Amino acid sequence: MQTDVDYKRIERAIQYIGEHHTAQPSLEEIAEHVHMSPYHFQRLFTRWAGVSPKKFLQYLTLQYAKEQIRENLPLSEIAYEAGLSGTSRLHDLFINLEGMTPGQYKSSGPKL
């Protein structure tokens, strides 16, 4: 059945994103991994996962960054280790998904 094939593709895609999230794989790379065009993969992933591949990757990156923040690593190191281009990308990620800066998250949100 096509549903089984689609499920397996999305399962492989999620596993691939999880294993490679610190490399920030592109839509094209992930789609290639599951032998699909980026356009069709984007639509299929969003239908099955409820979010786009990019948003899913952002959530994994945010979770990874939060874990690193709890380890008291410098924000510049966290951004680099998460595969982001710099602390400004880390800042944008936190603002867009958490509504606070990485520094505010690190201090557990006082003064918010």
C-alpha positions in Angstrom: 0.0 0.0 0.0 1.1 3.6 -0.7 0.3 4.5 2.9 2.9 2.0 4.2 5.5 3.4 1.7 4.8 6.9 2.8 5.0 6.0 6.5 8.4 4.3 6.0 9.7 7.3 4.1 8.6 9.7 6.8 10.0 7.4 9.5 13.4 7.4 7.6 13.3 11.2 7.2 12.6 11.8 10.9 15.4 9.4 11.8 17.8 11.1 9.4 16.9 14.6 10.7 17.4 13.4 14.3 20.8 11.9 13.5 22.0 14.9 11.4 20.3 17.9 13.0 23.6 19.5 14.1 24.6 19.6 10.4 21.3 21.4 9.6 20.5 19.3 6.5 18.6 21.1 3.7 15.3 20.1 2.4 17.0 18.8 -0.7 19.4 16.6 1.4 16.6 15.1 3.4 14.4 14.5 0.3 17.3 12.8 -1.5 17.8 10.5 1.5 14.2 9.2 1.1 14.3 9.3 -2.7 11.8 12.0 -3.3 11.7 15.4 -5.0 12.0 18.2 -2.4 8.5 19.5 -3.5 6.7 16.2 -2.9 8.7 15.4 0.2 7.8 18.8 1.8 4.1 18.1 1.1 4.2 14.5 2.4 6.2 15.3 5.5 3.9 18.2 6.4 0.9 16.0 5.9 2.2 13.2 8.1 4.1 15.2 10.8 1.9 18.2 11.0 4.8 20.6 10.6 7.2 21.3 7.8 10.6 19.6 7.7 12.2 23.0 8.4 10.0 23.6 11.5 10.7 20.0 12.7 14.5 20.7 12.4 14.1 23.9 14.2 12.4 22.2 17.1 15.2 19.6 17.3 17.8 22.3 17.2 16.0 24.3 19.9 15.8 21.2 22.1 19.5 20.5 21.6 20.4 24.1 22.4 18.3 24.0 25.6 20.2 20.9 26.7 23.5 22.6 26.0 22.4 25.8 27.9 21.6 23.7 31.0 25.2 22.5 30.8 26.3 26.1 31.1 28.2 26.2 27.8 28.8 29.6 26.1 26.1 30.6 23.7 28.6 31.0 20.9 29.7 27.4 21.4 26.1 26.2 21.6 25.3 28.0 18.3 28.3 26.4 16.6 27.6 22.9 17.9 24.0 23.2 16.9 25.0 23.9 13.3 23.9 27.5 13.3 25.9 30.3 11.7 26.2 32.3 14.9 24.6 33.5 18.1 22.2 35.7 16.1 20.7 32.6 14.6 20.4 31.0 18.0 18.8 34.2 19.3 16.3 34.2 16.4 15.5 30.5 17.0 14.7 31.2 20.6 12.7 34.3 19.9 10.6 32.6 17.2 9.9 29.4 19.0 10.1 30.3 22.7 9.3 34.0 22.8 12.5 34.7 24.8 16.2 35.0 24.2 18.7 32.3 25.0 20.0 34.4 27.9 16.5 34.7 29.4 16.0 31.0 29.0 19.4 30.4 30.7 18.4 32.5 33.7 15.0 30.6 33.8 13.0 33.6 32.6 13.2 36.0 35.5 12.0 39.5 34.7 9.8 38.4 31.8 
